[in-house]
Amino acid sequence: MEYISKNVARNLKRIRKSRKMSLEVVSEQTGISRSMLGQIERGDSIPTIETLGKIVSGLRVSFNSLVSAVKTDTIIVEKEELIPSKEIVGEYKVYEYFPYEEDRTFEIYMMEISEGSSYTSGGHGENTYEYLTVITGVLTLEAGGKTYEIKEENSIRFPTYGDHTYSNFGKGVVKFSITFTWD
């Protein structure tokens, strides 16, 4: 959700400025207070669906243009600002760096698996692949009926049409990045 909130903040400000509108004018057109709009633009407030609806209606823009990343923007994702999208405390954490977007054919995630823990993912369908790079530790991957040991700073690409399991049988936390792709 943070990713979307940041997009809304950037897009709302970009749309407002491109139309040479003040926060006061946007407030009049959307029915949202000037102070709330300012908080949304600064990323200090996460807008509700109702608020997003008012912005879309008041500014006469598409929902997608408000929540999607602008392709020409430079986006910095800072891990300390991310909340794990999946987590079992003491076992694993999954962070979405660049989650699904309709017009993009990849997603990027970071995972951390604690000592003695595993994470199993279901299949993602035909013509799907993961490109995985281990940052720290040694990862054991079970995919396609085979087991692979991927050491620190090494990578693997594998099809993800079936279940696959990431395990940490070593010491310390295993950290790795995943780029997920499809046709």
DRENLUMDREN-478563 format. One line per 5 residues: number of its first residue (from 1); their letters; for each residue x, y, z of N, C-alpha, C, O, CB. Coordinates in Angstrom, 3 decimals, always signed. Last residue first. Glycine has a CB too. Layout:
<recs>
NUM) A) X,Y,Z,X,Y,Z,X,Y,Z,X,Y,Z,X,Y,Z | ... .
</recs>
This chain:
<recs>
183) DWTFT) +5.346,-13.877,-19.699,+5.115,-13.473,-21.094,+3.724,-12.902,-21.242,+3.334,-12.504,-22.339,+5.308,-14.663,-22.057 | +6.973,-12.759,-16.668,+5.997,-13.567,-17.396,+5.893,-13.034,-18.821,+6.290,-11.906,-19.115,+4.603,-13.549,-16.688 | +9.090,-12.697,-13.703,+8.696,-12.280,-15.047,+7.671,-13.221,-15.649,+7.517,-14.354,-15.192,+9.910,-12.199,-15.950 | +10.537,-11.419,-10.802,+9.529,-12.355,-11.317,+9.068,-11.830,-12.668,+8.695,-10.663,-12.786,+8.311,-12.515,-10.318 | +13.396,-11.289,-9.117,+12.710,-10.611,-10.203,+11.820,-11.665,-10.849,+12.300,-12.670,-11.373,+13.722,-9.960,-11.242 .
178) ISFKV) +14.363,-11.251,-5.818,+13.664,-12.014,-6.845,+13.094,-11.045,-7.868,+12.392,-10.096,-7.517,+12.539,-12.895,-6.226 | +17.104,-11.403,-3.558,+16.163,-10.635,-4.377,+15.592,-11.545,-5.445,+16.244,-12.480,-5.911,+16.849,-9.394,-5.020 | +17.709,-12.485,-0.167,+17.811,-12.630,-1.615,+16.772,-11.781,-2.321,+15.712,-11.476,-1.774,+17.654,-14.090,-2.019 | +19.272,-13.558,+2.771,+18.587,-12.461,+2.078,+18.789,-12.656,+0.590,+19.893,-12.952,+0.134,+19.118,-11.057,+2.541 | +19.157,-15.597,+5.535,+19.421,-15.586,+4.099,+18.594,-14.451,+3.504,+17.381,-14.382,+3.698,+19.071,-16.977,+3.425 .
173) VGKGF) +20.571,-15.161,+8.750,+19.458,-14.892,+7.850,+19.942,-14.960,+6.404,+21.012,-14.443,+6.081,+18.825,-13.511,+8.152 | +22.444,-17.846,+10.395,+22.084,-16.466,+10.086,+20.910,-16.376,+9.124,+20.331,-17.390,+8.734,+23.270,-15.741,+9.506 | +23.414,-20.920,+8.831,+23.458,-20.001,+9.974,+23.087,-18.594,+9.521,+23.384,-18.200,+8.394,+24.864,-20.004,+10.633 | +21.242,-23.040,+6.846,+22.530,-22.571,+7.358,+22.388,-21.692,+8.586,+21.373,-21.722,+9.283,+23.266,-21.816,+6.287 | +18.947,-23.620,+5.622,+19.456,-24.665,+6.498,+20.780,-24.262,+7.139,+21.375,-25.039,+7.886,+19.626,-25.964,+5.722 .
168) NSYTH) +16.317,-22.099,+4.450,+17.593,-21.689,+5.036,+18.017,-22.766,+6.029,+17.506,-22.819,+7.148,+17.484,-20.281,+5.733 | +14.473,-22.384,+1.379,+14.811,-22.818,+2.739,+16.179,-22.299,+3.142,+17.065,-22.089,+2.314,+14.777,-24.349,+2.845 | +11.718,-22.091,-0.707,+12.981,-21.466,-0.341,+13.270,-21.877,+1.106,+12.404,-21.734,+1.970,+12.929,-19.885,-0.509 | +9.985,-23.985,-3.103,+10.241,-23.727,-1.683,+11.642,-23.161,-1.497,+12.617,-23.673,-2.046,+10.070,-25.018,-0.852 | +7.263,-23.993,-5.390,+8.700,-23.923,-5.151,+8.915,-23.462,-3.717,+8.146,-22.665,-3.180,+9.405,-22.961,-6.167 .
163) DGYTP) +4.782,-25.329,-7.625,+5.213,-24.926,-6.289,+6.738,-24.890,-6.214,+7.419,-25.661,-6.890,+4.644,-25.884,-5.221 | +5.116,-24.334,-11.138,+4.730,-25.216,-10.034,+5.188,-24.659,-8.698,+5.890,-23.650,-8.639,+5.308,-26.614,-10.239 | +6.048,-22.389,-12.817,+4.699,-22.895,-13.085,+4.210,-23.829,-11.988,+3.012,-24.099,-11.904,+4.666,-23.616,-14.422 | +8.465,-21.004,-12.870,+7.654,-21.013,-11.646,+6.221,-21.455,-11.904,+5.288,-20.950,-11.279,+7.652,-19.635,-11.013 | +11.797,-21.773,-13.939,+10.371,-21.603,-14.239,+9.549,-21.754,-12.963,+9.897,-22.539,-12.082,+9.906,-22.628,-15.306 .
158) FRISN) +14.694,-19.858,-12.878,+13.926,-21.098,-12.940,+12.470,-20.812,-13.276,+11.954,-19.744,-12.947,+14.023,-21.861,-11.614 | +17.984,-18.810,-12.415,+16.727,-18.529,-13.102,+15.988,-19.857,-13.205,+16.580,-20.870,-13.576,+16.961,-17.873,-14.530 | +20.157,-17.723,-9.838,+19.514,-18.811,-10.559,+18.283,-18.249,-11.257,+17.629,-17.334,-10.757,+19.136,-19.989,-9.600 | +23.344,-16.528,-8.514,+21.976,-16.381,-9.009,+21.485,-17.650,-9.677,+22.266,-18.532,-10.035,+21.890,-15.221,-9.984 | +25.442,-15.412,-5.777,+25.163,-16.223,-6.958,+23.681,-16.143,-7.283,+22.867,-15.745,-6.450,+25.597,-17.696,-6.738 .
153) EEKIE) +25.924,-14.184,-3.352,+26.330,-13.486,-4.566,+26.193,-14.317,-5.840,+26.766,-13.967,-6.871,+27.740,-13.039,-4.427 | +25.883,-17.195,-1.516,+25.959,-15.742,-1.504,+26.567,-15.204,-2.803,+27.584,-15.703,-3.284,+26.777,-15.269,-0.305 | +24.612,-20.075,-3.327,+25.461,-19.393,-2.343,+25.418,-17.887,-2.542,+24.984,-17.381,-3.576,+26.909,-19.894,-2.438 | +22.080,-22.297,-3.594,+22.586,-21.058,-4.183,+23.323,-20.283,-3.099,+22.740,-19.888,-2.089,+21.426,-20.199,-4.801 | +21.335,-25.465,-4.359,+21.941,-24.681,-3.290,+22.583,-23.463,-3.940,+23.514,-23.586,-4.736,+22.994,-25.524,-2.470 .
148) YTKGG) +18.354,-27.117,-5.354,+19.524,-26.312,-5.722,+20.030,-25.590,-4.482,+19.237,-25.152,-3.648,+19.178,-25.292,-6.856 | +16.541,-29.946,-6.283,+17.005,-29.109,-5.184,+18.302,-28.418,-5.610,+19.215,-29.044,-6.149,+17.218,-29.953,-3.885 | +13.612,-30.653,-8.314,+15.056,-30.646,-8.054,+15.377,-29.713,-6.896,+14.603,-28.814,-6.568,+15.839,-30.221,-9.315 | +10.955,-30.376,-8.962,+11.410,-31.692,-8.542,+12.902,-31.785,-8.279,+13.417,-32.877,-8.044,+11.042,-32.686,-9.564 | +10.627,-27.638,-9.451,+10.592,-28.578,-10.562,+11.126,-29.957,-10.217,+11.689,-30.638,-11.074,+11.366,-28.028,-11.701 .
143) AELTL) +12.579,-26.700,-6.675,+11.700,-26.280,-7.775,+11.764,-27.320,-8.882,+12.839,-27.822,-9.209,+12.104,-24.871,-8.317 | +13.931,-25.589,-3.785,+13.323,-26.778,-4.373,+12.324,-26.300,-5.421,+11.360,-25.598,-5.112,+12.627,-27.683,-3.279 | +16.865,-24.108,-2.672,+15.659,-23.924,-3.472,+15.211,-25.273,-3.994,+16.001,-26.017,-4.575,+15.901,-22.931,-4.640 | +18.593,-22.766,-0.062,+18.243,-24.035,-0.693,+16.895,-23.843,-1.364,+15.912,-23.468,-0.724,+18.206,-25.217,+0.346 | +21.050,-20.253,+0.202,+19.638,-20.584,+0.030,+19.504,-21.963,-0.602,+20.210,-22.292,-1.555,+18.925,-19.520,-0.836 .
138) VGTIV) +23.248,-18.837,+2.393,+23.110,-19.896,+1.392,+21.646,-20.312,+1.369,+21.078,-20.680,+2.397,+24.053,-21.124,+1.706 | +24.164,-15.335,+2.861,+23.828,-16.684,+3.277,+23.810,-17.669,+2.124,+24.289,-17.380,+1.028,+22.502,-16.688,+3.958 | +22.965,-12.539,+0.992,+23.721,-13.072,+2.131,+23.242,-14.476,+2.447,+22.056,-14.778,+2.317,+23.575,-12.159,+3.375 | +21.924,-12.547,-1.630,+22.743,-11.432,-1.167,+23.600,-11.875,+0.014,+24.805,-11.625,+0.044,+21.858,-10.228,-0.773 | +21.116,-14.384,-4.445,+21.341,-14.442,-2.999,+22.312,-13.327,-2.620,+23.380,-13.185,-3.214,+21.897,-15.845,-2.563 .
133) TLYEY) +18.750,-13.784,-6.874,+20.140,-13.546,-6.499,+20.243,-13.532,-4.985,+19.549,-12.767,-4.315,+20.665,-12.214,-7.102 | +16.636,-15.072,-9.376,+16.893,-14.943,-7.943,+18.383,-14.744,-7.723,+19.197,-15.452,-8.315,+16.385,-16.188,-7.167 | +14.093,-14.828,-11.413,+15.528,-14.582,-11.464,+15.899,-14.207,-10.041,+15.519,-13.141,-9.557,+15.927,-13.445,-12.523 | +11.437,-16.913,-12.341,+12.059,-16.090,-11.309,+13.550,-16.028,-11.582,+14.184,-17.024,-11.930,+11.774,-16.652,-9.884 | +8.817,-16.991,-14.789,+10.177,-17.297,-14.340,+10.561,-16.399,-13.186,+10.077,-15.274,-13.064,+11.183,-17.140,-15.488 .
128) TNEGH) +6.175,-18.376,-16.735,+6.601,-17.488,-15.659,+7.968,-17.958,-15.161,+8.247,-19.156,-15.114,+5.553,-17.463,-14.493 | +4.812,-20.037,-18.543,+5.668,-18.955,-19.039,+6.000,-17.915,-17.971,+6.095,-16.723,-18.262,+4.999,-18.274,-20.208 | +1.920,-20.845,-16.545,+2.853,-21.101,-17.640,+3.622,-19.837,-18.014,+3.142,-18.720,-17.824,+2.106,-21.643,-18.861 | +1.849,-20.093,-12.956,+1.303,-20.283,-14.295,+2.385,-20.511,-15.336,+3.581,-20.394,-15.065,+0.470,-19.092,-14.686 | +2.952,-20.020,-10.465,+2.482,-18.744,-11.012,+1.940,-18.871,-12.429,+1.603,-17.862,-13.048,+3.602,-17.735,-10.995 .
123) GGSTY) +2.578,-22.171,-7.595,+2.957,-21.898,-8.972,+2.317,-20.615,-9.478,+1.277,-20.183,-8.981,+2.569,-23.061,-9.865 | +3.219,-21.005,-4.209,+2.486,-21.759,-5.220,+2.983,-21.400,-6.602,+3.728,-20.434,-6.768,+0.981,-21.498,-5.112 | +6.015,-21.150,-2.105,+5.176,-20.351,-2.983,+4.462,-21.283,-3.950,+5.052,-22.242,-4.448,+6.012,-19.286,-3.747 | +7.143,-21.528,+1.160,+6.692,-22.197,-0.052,+5.750,-21.282,-0.813,+4.815,-20.715,-0.249,+6.002,-23.536,+0.277 | +9.919,-21.060,+3.157,+8.755,-20.390,+2.597,+8.401,-21.112,+1.303,+9.260,-21.291,+0.439,+9.025,-18.856,+2.351 .
118) SSGES) +11.552,-21.974,+6.251,+11.265,-22.137,+4.825,+10.043,-21.313,+4.446,+9.243,-20.924,+5.297,+11.042,-23.626,+4.475 | +14.258,-22.006,+8.705,+12.907,-21.704,+8.221,+12.800,-21.883,+6.715,+13.802,-21.937,+6.001,+12.513,-20.279,+8.601 | +16.815,-22.128,+9.780,+15.908,-23.255,+9.989,+14.493,-23.049,+9.485,+13.608,-23.841,+9.806,+15.853,-23.567,+11.418 | +17.174,-18.627,+10.059,+17.773,-19.952,+10.254,+16.711,-21.010,+10.491,+15.810,-20.818,+11.307,+18.750,-19.928,+11.427 | +14.845,-16.752,+7.988,+15.623,-17.002,+9.203,+16.168,-18.425,+9.215,+15.697,-19.300,+8.489,+14.764,-16.755,+10.452 .
113) IEMMY) +14.912,-15.048,+5.003,+14.486,-16.289,+5.642,+15.421,-16.564,+6.806,+16.639,-16.606,+6.638,+14.479,-17.482,+4.633 | +13.733,-12.400,+3.145,+14.641,-12.762,+4.227,+14.075,-14.018,+4.879,+12.906,-14.055,+5.262,+14.808,-11.588,+5.273 | +13.487,-10.988,-0.137,+13.046,-11.921,+0.910,+14.152,-12.126,+1.924,+15.339,-12.038,+1.610,+12.624,-13.275,+0.302 | +12.209,-8.623,-2.331,+13.344,-8.993,-1.488,+12.778,-9.901,-0.409,+11.724,-9.623,+0.162,+14.082,-7.722,-0.870 | +11.072,-8.345,-5.752,+10.859,-8.579,-4.325,+12.193,-8.827,-3.637,+13.179,-9.194,-4.277,+9.903,-9.771,-4.098 .
108) IEFTR) +9.626,-7.039,-8.634,+10.869,-7.239,-7.886,+10.552,-7.295,-6.397,+9.868,-6.428,-5.852,+11.896,-6.105,-8.190 | +8.124,-8.093,-11.708,+7.965,-7.609,-10.338,+9.288,-7.869,-9.630,+10.000,-8.811,-9.977,+6.752,-8.315,-9.595 | +7.239,-7.531,-15.163,+8.109,-8.036,-14.099,+7.709,-7.423,-12.764,+7.050,-6.386,-12.704,+9.593,-7.730,-14.408 | +5.951,-6.259,-17.244,+5.986,-7.727,-17.226,+7.003,-8.272,-16.227,+7.561,-9.351,-16.427,+6.306,-8.256,-18.615 | +3.552,-3.627,-17.044,+4.925,-4.071,-16.834,+4.923,-5.588,-16.714,+3.993,-6.157,-16.143,+5.551,-3.408,-15.565 .
103) DEEYP) +0.992,-2.627,-16.958,+1.730,-2.512,-18.218,+3.203,-2.915,-18.093,+4.011,-2.573,-18.957,+1.641,-1.091,-18.730 | +0.028,-3.144,-14.297,-0.634,-3.685,-15.475,+0.219,-3.669,-16.744,+0.166,-4.617,-17.527,-1.881,-2.925,-15.722 | +2.290,-4.190,-11.858,+1.643,-3.069,-12.534,+1.169,-3.594,-13.874,+1.848,-4.403,-14.508,+2.614,-1.830,-12.702 | +3.349,-5.745,-8.857,+2.636,-5.840,-10.134,+2.090,-4.489,-10.579,+1.508,-3.745,-9.790,+1.496,-6.845,-10.028 | +6.024,-3.973,-7.115,+4.967,-4.980,-7.280,+4.304,-4.889,-8.650,+4.666,-4.057,-9.482,+3.912,-4.820,-6.188 .
98) FYEYV) +9.023,-3.499,-6.305,+8.268,-3.065,-7.469,+7.209,-4.115,-7.740,+7.447,-5.051,-8.503,+9.192,-2.849,-8.716 | +9.344,-4.480,-3.670,+10.054,-3.286,-4.122,+9.355,-2.675,-5.326,+9.119,-1.467,-5.363,+11.513,-3.620,-4.468 | +7.922,-6.022,-1.090,+7.614,-5.677,-2.477,+8.339,-4.383,-2.828,+7.983,-3.314,-2.333,+6.071,-5.531,-2.696 | +9.329,-8.482,+0.978,+9.179,-7.061,+0.719,+8.920,-6.840,-0.765,+9.617,-7.405,-1.608,+10.429,-6.282,+1.180 | +8.737,-10.940,+3.316,+8.733,-10.659,+1.884,+8.452,-9.166,+1.724,+7.472,-8.647,+2.259,+7.663,-11.540,+1.114 .
93) KYEGV) +10.268,-12.899,+5.814,+9.661,-11.620,+5.446,+9.784,-11.474,+3.938,+10.803,-11.836,+3.350,+10.343,-10.413,+6.195 | +10.161,-15.699,+8.149,+10.463,-15.052,+6.864,+9.746,-13.719,+6.740,+8.773,-13.439,+7.440,+10.070,-15.963,+5.697 | +10.471,-16.268,+11.049,+10.668,-17.243,+9.976,+11.031,-16.568,+8.649,+12.093,-16.839,+8.088,+9.409,-18.086,+9.802 | +9.969,-14.294,+12.906,+10.993,-15.271,+13.246,+11.247,-16.307,+12.166,+12.134,-17.146,+12.320,+10.617,-15.961,+14.496 | +6.679,-13.927,+11.818,+7.732,-13.430,+12.687,+8.678,-14.564,+13.079,+8.255,-15.633,+13.518,+7.130,-12.774,+13.938 .
88) IEKSP) +5.954,-14.153,+8.618,+5.748,-14.939,+9.826,+6.939,-14.603,+10.700,+8.075,-14.946,+10.373,+5.625,-16.511,+9.534 | +4.645,-12.094,+6.103,+5.604,-12.285,+7.191,+5.073,-13.293,+8.199,+3.899,-13.275,+8.571,+5.910,-10.949,+7.887 | +4.300,-10.033,+3.271,+4.045,-11.336,+3.888,+5.085,-11.519,+4.974,+6.249,-11.157,+4.808,+4.097,-12.512,+2.834 | +5.080,-7.481,+2.943,+3.771,-7.837,+2.394,+3.333,-9.204,+2.896,+2.140,-9.503,+2.942,+3.806,-7.823,+0.859 | +6.655,-5.427,+5.396,+6.588,-6.716,+4.685,+5.177,-7.005,+4.192,+4.201,-6.805,+4.915,+7.062,-7.858,+5.597 .
83) ILEEK) +6.896,-2.064,+4.543,+6.295,-2.999,+5.494,+6.213,-4.333,+4.770,+5.745,-4.378,+3.632,+4.864,-2.511,+6.003 | +9.534,+0.259,+3.935,+8.632,-0.806,+3.491,+8.107,-1.618,+4.675,+8.802,-1.820,+5.670,+9.348,-1.730,+2.497 | +11.420,+1.980,+4.838,+10.070,+2.514,+4.710,+9.048,+1.448,+4.310,+7.843,+1.697,+4.340,+10.060,+3.632,+3.697 | +13.777,+0.607,+4.702,+13.282,+0.949,+6.039,+11.882,+1.555,+6.006,+11.223,+1.635,+7.043,+14.237,+1.917,+6.711 | +14.203,+0.458,+1.910,+13.725,-0.704,+2.646,+13.138,-0.331,+3.999,+12.117,-0.885,+4.406,+14.846,-1.691,+2.833 .
78) EVIIT) +13.132,+2.722,-0.417,+13.980,+2.565,+0.760,+13.400,+1.481,+1.651,+12.255,+1.570,+2.093,+14.115,+3.899,+1.535 | +13.239,+3.274,-3.737,+12.531,+2.475,-2.748,+13.491,+2.248,-1.591,+14.549,+1.644,-1.769,+12.017,+1.112,-3.353 | +12.899,+5.898,-5.908,+13.809,+5.284,-4.940,+12.949,+4.553,-3.924,+12.045,+5.135,-3.325,+14.742,+6.355,-4.245 | +12.290,+6.515,-9.222,+11.683,+6.078,-7.972,+12.746,+5.416,-7.113,+13.414,+4.479,-7.551,+10.499,+5.110,-8.232 | +11.863,+8.918,-11.580,+12.876,+8.133,-10.902,+12.285,+7.790,-9.543,+11.838,+8.670,-8.807,+14.255,+8.907,-10.779 .
73) DTKVA) +9.367,+8.906,-14.143,+9.819,+9.250,-12.788,+10.979,+8.360,-12.363,+11.055,+7.193,-12.746,+8.661,+9.124,-11.781 | +8.403,+7.952,-16.452,+9.573,+8.816,-16.550,+10.102,+9.230,-15.192,+11.167,+9.839,-15.097,+9.245,+10.039,-17.357 | +6.129,+6.505,-15.744,+7.288,+5.780,-16.253,+8.542,+6.644,-16.347,+9.650,+6.108,-16.323,+6.973,+5.209,-17.605 | +4.535,+6.958,-12.743,+4.803,+7.584,-14.024,+6.118,+7.005,-14.526,+7.115,+7.015,-13.804,+4.860,+9.156,-13.910 | +2.687,+4.422,-11.169,+3.945,+5.154,-11.274,+4.069,+5.737,-12.672,+3.744,+5.081,-13.661,+5.154,+4.236,-10.953 .
68) SVLSN) -0.821,+4.842,-10.447,+0.297,+4.189,-11.131,+1.533,+5.072,-11.135,+1.443,+6.300,-11.107,-0.089,+3.832,-12.564 | -2.896,+6.352,-9.347,-2.207,+5.370,-8.491,-0.986,+4.717,-9.136,-0.189,+4.094,-8.435,-3.170,+4.298,-8.093 | -3.841,+8.142,-11.309,-3.577,+8.633,-9.959,-2.723,+7.659,-9.150,-1.902,+8.095,-8.343,-4.887,+8.892,-9.235 | -4.309,+6.701,-13.538,-3.348,+7.809,-13.654,-2.998,+8.383,-12.278,-1.966,+9.036,-12.118,-3.918,+8.922,-14.559 | -6.308,+4.972,-12.575,-4.981,+4.441,-12.892,-3.940,+5.558,-12.972,-2.808,+5.380,-12.520,-5.022,+3.667,-14.215 .
63) FSVRL) -8.514,+6.641,-12.456,-7.977,+6.081,-11.215,-6.541,+5.620,-11.445,-5.666,+5.851,-10.611,-8.857,+4.901,-10.710 | -8.290,+9.497,-14.596,-8.544,+8.079,-14.375,-7.915,+7.649,-13.051,-6.923,+8.219,-12.596,-7.990,+7.229,-15.548 | -9.790,+12.666,-13.752,-8.655,+11.854,-14.184,-9.006,+10.390,-13.942,-9.916,+10.084,-13.172,-7.338,+12.256,-13.425 | -11.282,+14.879,-12.711,-11.617,+14.215,-13.972,-10.393,+13.524,-14.583,-10.019,+13.755,-15.733,-12.199,+15.230,-14.966 | -11.071,+15.943,-10.265,-10.059,+16.369,-11.240,-10.295,+15.779,-12.622,-9.607,+16.124,-13.584,-8.679,+15.980,-10.756 .
58) GSVIK) -13.310,+14.736,-9.007,-13.136,+16.191,-9.002,-12.148,+16.689,-10.043,-12.359,+17.744,-10.642,-12.688,+16.641,-7.649 | -12.849,+11.965,-9.409,-14.058,+12.619,-9.906,-13.855,+14.130,-10.041,-14.190,+14.721,-11.067,-15.240,+12.327,-8.974 | -10.358,+11.606,-8.139,-10.572,+11.160,-9.521,-11.756,+11.900,-10.135,-11.666,+12.402,-11.255,-10.810,+9.631,-9.574 | -10.985,+12.563,-5.555,-9.923,+13.195,-6.353,-10.127,+12.869,-7.832,-10.074,+13.761,-8.678,-8.512,+12.719,-5.879 | -12.992,+10.803,-4.742,-13.282,+12.240,-4.827,-12.245,+12.960,-5.689,-12.586,+13.859,-6.458,-13.323,+12.863,-3.420 .
53) GLTEI) -11.549,+8.392,-4.756,-12.705,+8.573,-5.630,-13.058,+10.034,-5.815,-13.388,+10.460,-6.922,-13.895,+7.832,-5.079 | -9.745,+8.864,-2.691,-9.245,+8.688,-4.057,-10.372,+8.898,-5.071,-10.166,+9.510,-6.119,-8.622,+7.282,-4.231 | -11.590,+8.907,-0.576,-10.831,+10.114,-0.903,-10.285,+10.033,-2.321,-10.348,+11.007,-3.071,-9.682,+10.321,+0.097 | -12.439,+6.222,-0.630,-13.413,+7.313,-0.809,-12.711,+8.602,-1.212,-13.185,+9.315,-2.096,-14.225,+7.538,+0.486 | -10.087,+4.916,-0.034,-10.698,+4.705,-1.350,-11.695,+5.830,-1.646,-11.777,+6.321,-2.772,-11.404,+3.318,-1.414 .
48) TPISD) -7.937,+7.279,+1.701,-8.886,+6.170,+1.657,-9.397,+6.014,+0.226,-9.166,+6.877,-0.621,-10.070,+6.403,+2.648 | -4.447,+8.123,+1.619,-5.846,+8.395,+1.275,-6.700,+7.126,+1.268,-6.243,+6.051,+0.881,-5.924,+9.071,-0.086 | -2.284,+8.614,+4.177,-2.667,+7.587,+3.205,-4.141,+7.786,+2.885,-4.994,+7.640,+3.760,-2.392,+6.132,+3.755 | -0.178,+11.382,+4.695,-1.482,+10.769,+4.920,-1.757,+9.765,+3.807,-1.493,+10.037,+2.636,-2.603,+11.845,+4.986 | +2.258,+12.299,+3.899,+2.018,+12.219,+5.343,+0.709,+11.521,+5.680,+0.501,+11.112,+6.822,+2.019,+13.606,+5.944 .
43) GREIQ) +2.878,+12.868,+1.328,+2.993,+11.476,+1.740,+2.799,+11.282,+3.227,+3.133,+10.227,+3.768,+4.323,+10.936,+1.340 | +2.405,+15.326,+0.350,+3.681,+15.152,+1.072,+3.910,+13.697,+1.473,+5.003,+13.332,+1.907,+3.711,+16.043,+2.323 | -0.165,+14.944,-0.685,+0.940,+15.274,-1.593,+2.300,+15.076,-0.933,+3.256,+14.693,-1.607,+0.811,+16.712,-2.076 | -1.585,+14.528,+1.718,-1.503,+13.456,+0.718,-0.322,+13.707,-0.209,+0.446,+12.787,-0.494,-2.821,+13.356,-0.100 | -1.331,+17.039,+2.927,-0.788,+15.851,+3.599,-0.626,+14.694,+2.623,+0.358,+13.958,+2.689,-1.696,+15.429,+4.765 .
38) GLMSR) -2.719,+18.580,+1.042,-1.296,+18.836,+1.293,-0.628,+17.641,+1.959,+0.493,+17.270,+1.612,-1.123,+20.082,+2.166 | -5.285,+17.506,+1.394,-4.618,+17.383,+0.095,-3.109,+17.602,+0.232,-2.316,+16.893,-0.388,-5.210,+18.389,-0.911 | -5.738,+18.366,+4.033,-5.670,+16.935,+3.732,-4.967,+16.701,+2.401,-4.140,+15.796,+2.290,-7.079,+16.319,+3.703 | -5.803,+21.160,+3.663,-4.772,+20.574,+4.525,-4.627,+19.072,+4.267,-3.510,+18.554,+4.280,-5.109,+20.824,+6.006 | -8.034,+21.477,+2.013,-6.710,+21.859,+1.527,-5.611,+21.202,+2.358,-4.606,+20.743,+1.815,-6.552,+23.383,+1.552 .
33) SIGTQ) -10.418,+18.776,+2.070,-9.798,+19.975,+2.632,-8.400,+20.201,+2.072,-7.688,+19.264,+1.712,-9.737,+19.874,+4.149 | -12.319,+17.898,-0.741,-11.336,+17.455,+0.263,-10.616,+18.696,+0.771,-10.247,+19.568,-0.015,-10.311,+16.401,-0.337 | -13.830,+18.517,-2.905,-14.526,+18.425,-1.617,-13.619,+17.900,-0.501,-14.102,+17.504,+0.560,-15.747,+17.524,-1.750 | -12.759,+18.922,-5.413,-12.834,+17.548,-4.909,-13.641,+17.400,-3.629,-14.086,+16.303,-3.293,-11.459,+17.028,-4.676 | -12.790,+21.634,-5.990,-13.261,+20.702,-7.011,-13.470,+19.287,-6.477,-14.270,+18.531,-7.028,-12.283,+20.668,-8.155 .
28) ESVVE) -11.719,+22.818,-3.674,-13.066,+23.175,-4.117,-13.627,+22.145,-5.092,-14.811,+21.815,-5.030,-13.058,+24.555,-4.767 | -9.161,+21.653,-3.719,-10.064,+21.412,-2.593,-11.510,+21.705,-2.981,-12.416,+20.936,-2.658,-9.658,+22.270,-1.386 | -8.090,+22.804,-5.976,-8.297,+21.350,-5.967,-9.267,+20.982,-4.846,-10.102,+20.093,-5.014,-6.942,+20.593,-5.791 | -7.973,+25.431,-5.020,-8.823,+25.123,-6.171,-9.120,+23.623,-6.221,-10.254,+23.216,-6.475,-8.148,+25.585,-7.489 | -6.112,+25.104,-2.914,-7.447,+25.656,-2.646,-8.412,+25.295,-3.780,-9.547,+24.896,-3.521,-7.376,+27.198,-2.471 .
23) LSMKR) -3.805,+24.339,-4.158,-4.480,+23.358,-3.301,-5.914,+23.806,-3.008,-6.815,+22.978,-2.871,-3.696,+23.159,-1.978 | -4.000,+25.640,-7.539,-3.585,+25.715,-6.135,-4.279,+24.596,-5.362,-5.225,+23.983,-5.857,-3.923,+27.119,-5.516 | -2.949,+24.619,-10.755,-4.009,+24.718,-9.761,-3.394,+24.842,-8.368,-2.379,+24.211,-8.072,-4.953,+23.490,-9.838 | -1.720,+24.077,-13.233,-1.524,+25.367,-12.554,-2.643,+25.640,-11.548,-3.206,+26.734,-11.498,-1.455,+26.510,-13.584 | -1.665,+21.626,-14.236,-2.888,+22.396,-14.523,-2.845,+23.779,-13.878,-3.801,+24.549,-13.963,-4.126,+21.634,-14.031 .
18) SKRIR) +0.680,+20.731,-13.209,+0.578,+20.819,-14.670,-0.648,+21.615,-15.094,-0.673,+22.206,-16.173,+0.526,+19.419,-15.285 | +0.029,+20.693,-10.458,+0.967,+21.704,-10.969,+0.876,+21.846,-12.485,+0.983,+22.957,-13.003,+2.400,+21.345,-10.572 | -1.798,+18.524,-10.376,-2.181,+19.862,-9.893,-1.284,+20.941,-10.489,-1.764,+21.971,-10.964,-2.117,+19.920,-8.356 | -0.210,+16.430,-11.354,-1.444,+16.818,-12.052,-1.841,+18.236,-11.672,-2.178,+19.050,-12.531,-2.594,+15.836,-11.725 | +1.825,+16.371,-9.381,+2.160,+16.570,-10.792,+0.935,+17.063,-11.568,+1.036,+18.007,-12.352,+2.697,+15.259,-11.410 .
13) KLNRA) +0.340,+15.813,-7.029,+1.121,+17.054,-7.129,+1.436,+17.377,-8.592,+1.326,+18.532,-9.004,+2.434,+16.936,-6.314 | -0.707,+13.307,-7.756,-1.603,+14.407,-7.393,-0.874,+15.743,-7.550,-1.409,+16.686,-8.132,-2.123,+14.237,-5.937 | +1.663,+11.807,-8.155,+0.740,+12.079,-9.265,-0.200,+13.239,-8.970,-0.458,+14.066,-9.844,-0.074,+10.840,-9.581 | +2.903,+11.697,-5.610,+3.613,+12.266,-6.772,+2.628,+12.685,-7.866,+2.740,+13.772,-8.433,+4.627,+11.243,-7.340 | +0.797,+10.487,-4.100,+1.412,+11.752,-3.689,+2.082,+12.436,-4.885,+1.850,+13.619,-5.138,+2.446,+11.512,-2.560 .
8) VNKSI) +0.365,+8.110,-5.507,-0.714,+9.094,-5.401,-0.133,+10.457,-5.047,-0.525,+11.470,-5.628,-1.760,+8.658,-4.341 | +2.840,+6.852,-5.064,+2.416,+7.186,-6.424,+1.338,+8.261,-6.400,+1.387,+9.213,-7.180,+1.902,+5.934,-7.155 | +2.682,+6.512,-2.312,+3.736,+7.363,-2.872,+3.394,+7.778,-4.298,+3.630,+8.920,-4.693,+5.093,+6.633,-2.844 | +0.531,+4.733,-2.204,+0.417,+6.051,-1.564,+1.472,+7.013,-2.092,+1.192,+8.194,-2.297,+0.546,+5.920,-0.041 | +1.640,+2.502,-3.477,+0.523,+3.206,-4.110,+0.388,+4.609,-3.521,+0.155,+5.568,-4.255,-0.797,+2.414,-3.931 .
3) YEM) +3.557,+1.797,-1.564,+3.968,+2.062,-2.940,+2.884,+2.885,-3.644,+3.192,+3.858,-4.332,+4.237,+0.731,-3.705 | +2.030,+1.207,+0.657,+2.902,+2.378,+0.682,+3.310,+2.799,-0.719,+3.398,+3.988,-1.029,+4.139,+2.097,+1.518 | +0.823,-1.206,+0.000,+0.000,+0.000,+0.000,+0.860,+1.260,+0.000,+0.475,+2.271,-0.586,-0.933,+0.004,+1.209 .
</recs>
